Amino acid sequence: MFVLTDDLSWNLVRYLPEVQKLQSQGMTFDDYTVTDSLCCPSRSSLFTGRFPHDTGVYTNGGDDGGFTYFHNHGEETATFATALQAKGYHTAMMGKYLNGYQPADHQGGTEPYVPPGWTDWDVAGNGYPEFNYDLNQNHSVVHHGSTAGDYLTDVLSRRGAAFITDSARAHAPFMLELATFAPHAPSTPAPRDADAFPGLTAPHDPAFDTLPANAPPWLAGRSPLTATEKQNIDTAFRKRAQSVQAVDDLIASVRTALTKAGVADNTYVIFSSDNGYHMGEYRLNPGKMTAFDTDVRVPLVVAGPDIPAAKHSAAAVANIDLAPTFEQLGGAPVPDTVDGHSLLPLLHGESGAGWRTTNLVEHHGPDTEADDPDLPAPHSGNPPSYEALRTHQYTYVEYADGSREYYDRTSDPLELRNIAGTLTTARLSQLHTALTRLTNCHNGPTCWTAGHTST
């Protein structure tokens, strides 16, 4: 069971007791990053185990992203869902799929489209408001209105629990993805949570309203946050905390369903997010898409059979690793075209020695698509295209405009001092070579090798 949230950053986990419970029962990956801090590219990597440079999905729409690109280029034919279904699994996708997917679209067929690999399909299009949305329920479009019972996260909770019950009764192995729209803006809380956390404000660590030294050109001119901007950030953070209370309820509900169905001890439960979210850090209004840790480093918690309790892993893992993990758990072969690596050895107690040392982040920008729900608001961060390396020690970024960033996170964990300008020509050449190797890898073996850098 995979619970995937939308735009959930590490600073919200403190408001999720069910996730904390999951941490106490399983393994937390403290150095888990995404291939792009944007919804559709990240989700494409999750489904396929492939980098954006192999899926071709770098944005939420247009010529290089979105559902249409993913669908038209055949990426749906080789996902963890198709692999597991071929091994006899019941597979269910519920909630948010890919940006641009519309429940009523037929994609040339005779009924509303359901991608290959999914036994049960309960997916919305514009589910961000949590009310007044359409749900494609196995080729039938069902409209949900504005009553308390229509609240989307709760609908997913009920349907997910029913799927678990039905699969257990059929004695069928199953894979369930519950992909919430929460806490993505507008971060609508369930009515029961609308008054939660009165007075809560956003965290104000030293990166809040602070411009990094030697900031890249896209960020360098940002002026200090205004009083109104700070107030809006506090309000938005409080709504985010409120909106994830229903996600926590969902986790409790479906885990109860696992127990009642008698399969809890034989089920892996995974919690994560498609990308992080900055809120005032680096003088930026709420947003994502950057290579800062606020955006690319997100929670990953896994509990299940043979996973030690209350353990933390420092291994440099990424969202490309989830598809091969799911496939290996289900006894399905992992194709060489998958760029990621199964986490199963780490989950079952291996130290992580020999694991990759470097992860790759790729992004196309700036975003100018008017219909993109992630179109950056003014001063929220809209960087140009870049590729980045992230290791335990540093983050290195090369932008399409020729600018660079290098943050030594051992001495500068909040990434406030860009020291790229102090690096030697030889060091910059090493970093560029390592980045080039990763951006040009195209299968599991070569990407695994490229991820082992000595720089």
N, C-alpha and C positions, 0 to 999 in steps of 0.2 A: 504494500500500500504506500503510495507516494503522494504526499501532500505538498503541493507546489504553490507558494504564495507569490503575489505580484508586487514588486518594489519593496519587499520587506528587508530592512537592514538589521544589523546586529543589535542596534540600540533598542529594538522593540522586543527582544526575547525576554527581557526582564518583566514584561507585562503578559507573558504567556506561560502560566504555570504548567499546562499540559506538555509544552515543549521542554520545560525544565525537568519535568518528570521523565520524559523520554531520554533526556541527557543522563539522568541518574540511572537509567536502565540500560543504556547503550553507549555508543561512541559518538563523540563530537569531533568534527574535523575543524581544527582551528585555523587552517590555512587553505580553505576552499575558495576558489575564484571562478569567475565566469569568463567565457571567451569574448563577450561583448556586454557592456553594462546597459543593455537595451533589450526590451521584451522579446521581439521576434527572432533576432539572431541567437539570443541565448536559448530560447525554447527549441529552435532548430537544432542546435548543438545537443540539447538534452535528448531529443527524439532519436537522433542519428548517431551520436558519438563523434561527430565530425566538426572541425573548425569552420568558421565562416568562409575561409578561403576555399573550402571544399564543398560546403552546401551552397555557396554563392549568396547566402542571405546575410546582408550586412545592415539592413535597415528594416523599418516596419512597413515599407511600401515602395512603390515606384519601380525602377528598373533593376534594383539590386536588393529587393527584400519583400517581406510580407507573405501572406498565405499564397497569393497568386504565383509568386516566383517559386516557392517551395513546391507547390502542386504541379505547376507546368514543367518543372525540371525533374520530375519523377522522384523527389526525395521521400514522398510518402510510401513508396514501395519497399523501403529498406529501413524500418525503424525497429525499436525494441518491441513495439506492438506486433508487427508482422512476424518477427522472429519468435515471440512467445506464443502467438496464436498457432503458428505452425507446429509447436510442441504440445498442443492440446490445451493451452491456457484459455480460460475466459478472460477477456480484456475489456476494461471499461475506461472511457475518457469522459470526465465530467467537469464542466466549468469553462475555463478559457482555453482555447486552442492556439491559434496564431492570428496575429493582427491582420485584419482584412477579411477574415472568414465571416460569412453571413449565413445564418441558419437556413434561410429559405433558398439559397442558391442551389441550382441543380447540377452545375458543372457539366452540362451536356447530357445528363441522364434524365430519367423520367420522374424522379422524386428528389427531395432535398438530399444533398450530398453527404455521405459518410465516408471518410477515408478508409483505405484497406487496413486490416489488422485489428479492427475494433469490433468486439462482440456486442458491446453496449455503448451507446453514444448519446450523451446528454450535454450538449454544448451550446453556449450562448454566443451572440455576437457582441453587441454593446451592453455588457453586463456591469459596466463600471458603476452606474448609479445604484445597483443592487435591486431596483424595482423597475417595472415597466420594460420588460425585455422579452425577447423570443428565445425559446430553447428548442433546438433540434433534438427530439427524442426518438432516435432510431428511425429517421426519415420522416417523422411527423413534426410539424412546427406547432409548438404550444406556446401561447402567450401567457405571461405572468404579469399581474397588475401591481397594485400598490398596497395590498393588505399585508399585515404582519407575516402571514403565511407564505407570501411571495418573496420574502427576503432571500436573495439568491444563495448566500452562503448556507442558510438553513435548508434550502431546497436541495443543495448538493449533499448536505449531511444526511438528509433522509434518504435520498436516492442511493447514496453510497452504502449506507447501512443495509438497504434492501438488496443491493447487488451482492454484498458479502453473504447475507443470509441465503439468497437463492443459489449462489455458487457452492456454498457449503452443503446445502441440501442435495445438490447434484453431484456432490463428491468430486468437484472439478477444481483443479488448481486455478488460481486467478491472479490477475494483476490489475489493480485499481489506481488510476491517477485522479486525484481530486485537486483541480487547479483553480484556486479561488481568484477572484478579481481583487479582493482586499489584500493589502491596504492601499492599492492604487487610488489616486485622486479620482473622484472627489471624496474618497474615504468615508463612505456613508456607513455609520454604525447601525447595527440592529436597533430597533426602537427601544428594546430593553436596556441598551447600553448607551443611549444618547446623553446621559448625564454622568457617565463614569469619569473618574479622574478630574474632578473640578480643580481648576488652577494649575493643571499640569503644563509645564513649559518644555521646550526643546532643550536637549543637552547643550551646554555652552563650554566645550573644552577649549584649549588654547587655539585650535584651528578655527573656531567660530569667529566670523567677521575679521579674519586675518588673511592678508594676501601673502602667498609664498614669496620668499625672496627670489628674484630673477624669474618671475612667473612667465609662462609662454605668452606670445602675443595675443592669443584669443582671450586670455584672462587678465593680462597685465594692467589694463585700463580700468578694472572694476573698482568703483568707489566704495567706501564703507556702507554697510547696510543702514538704511534709514530706520527711524523708530517704527514707522508703519510696517516696513518689511519684517522687522524683528517680531512685531506683534502678530503678523500674518503667519510667520513661521511657527510661533508658539501655538496658534490656533490649529494649524495644519498638523502639527505633531500630536496634539491632543486628540484630534479626530482619527489619526492613524492608530493611536493606542486604543481608542474606542472601537474602531472597526475590526481590529484583530481579536477582540473578545469572542466574536462569533466563530472565528477560525479556531480558537482554543476549544470552544464548545464542540465544533465539528470533530476535532481530534478525539475528544473524550467520547463522543457519541459513536464514532466508527470503531474505536478501540473496544468499547463496550459490546458492539455488534460482533467483533471478532471473538470476544470471550464467550458470548452467548451461543455463537455458532460452533464453539469448540475448536477453533483454529488459531487462537491467539498465540499459542506456543510454537506454531509452525509458520508464522507470518513475519516477514520483515516489514518494519514501518520506517519510512524515510520522510524527513521534513527538510524543506529547503525553500529557496527563493530564486526567481529568475535573474534578479540583479539587486544591487543596493540602492541607496538614495541619500544624497547630501541635502542638508537643511541648514544653511547658514555657514557651513564650513567654506573657507576660501572666499568669503564674501559673496557666495552664490545663493540665490534663491532656490527653493526646492527643485530638485531635478536629478539627472543621472548622466550617462554617456561618457563620463570622464574616466581616466585611468587611475584616479585616486582610490585608495582602499575603501573609502566611504561607499563607492559605487561598485567595485569589482569583487570585494571580499564579502561573502554572505554566509549565513548559517547553513550547515549540513549536519544533521543528526540522524543516526541510524541505530535502531534497536531490533533485535530478533535472535533466532537460534544461533547459539555458539558465539555471540558477540559479548565480550566482557562488559560488565556494568560500570558506569561512571568513569569511562576511559576517555582520554583525549589523544588525538593523533595530530602531529605537527607536519605530516607529509604534505607536499605540495600537490594537492589534488584539484580537479577542475570538473566543470559540468560535462565535458566530453567523456568523463569516466563513468557516468551513471548508466548510459545505454549498455556498454559491455558488462557492467556489474549486473544489471537486471537480466541480461541474456545468459550470463554464466549461472546465475542463481536458478534460472529456469531450465537449465540444461540445453540451451540453444547454442549453436556455434556462433562465434564472434568473427564476422568477416574481416579480412585484412583492410578493407576500405574504412573501417572504424579507426579514427585517430586516437581515441582514448584507450585507457587501460583499466581492467577490472579492479575494483577496490576490495574484492573478496579476501585476498591475502591479508590486507590491513585489518579488515573487519574481524578476521579470525585469529588475530594476535601477532602477526608478523610485525617486526619493529619498524619497518619502513626503510631500512638500510637498502640502498640500491634503487629506491624510488626516484622518479625524475626530480630534478632540482629547480626547474624553470617552467613557468606557465606563460602562455601567449594570450594577449588581448588584442583584438582587431576591431576597428570601428571606421565607418564611413560617415562623413559629415561635411559641413553642417547640415542639420535637418531643416528642410524648408517645406515639407509636405503639409499643406494646410489641413488635411483631414486626419492627420496623425494624432491619436490621443496623447502621444508623448512629445508633440511639438513643444520645444522649450519655450517657456514664458520669458519675458524680458529679464535679462541678468541672471538666468538660472543655469547657464552653461550650455554652450552649443559648439563644441570644439570641431576643428577640421579633421579630416581623415588622419588616422594614426595607427601604428602598431606599437606594442609595448611588451617588454619582458618583465616578469615579476618573479623574483626569487625570495628566499627567506630574508635576504640581506638588503635588497634594493629593488626599486622600480625604475625602469629605463624606458623612455618614450621617444619615438621618432615621428614627427608630424609631416604631413604632405607639404607644408610650407617651408620645410627645412629646419624648423626649430626643434629643440630637444629638451627633455627633462631627465634628471637623474636625482633620485632621492635615496640617500643611505638610511634605510629605515632602522638600522641598528642604533644609530645615534640620533635619528630624526624620525621617530615612528609616526608622527602626524603629518609628515611630508610638507614641511614648511620652508625647506631650504633646497632650492634647485641648484645643484652644483655641477651640472653638465658642462658649464663653461670652464670649470677648473680641471677637467679630465684631460689627460694627455691624448695626443693623436693616436698613439698605439692602443690605449684603452678604449677609445671611441671605436676604433677599427675592430677590436675584439667584440665589443657589444653589437656592432652592426652585423658582423659575421654571424654571431649567435642568433640574432633576430632574423636574419635572412634564411638561415637553415630552418627555423621553425615556420616561417611564413611560406616556405616552399616544400614542406613535408606533406605527403598525400596518402599515407596509410599508417597502420599501427606501428609496424617495425621502424619506419623512418622517423615518425613523430616521437616515438619513445626514445630513440637515439638522440634526436635533436633536442629533446627536453633535458638531456643530461649535459649541462654546460659547466665548464670549469671557470667561467668568468664571474 
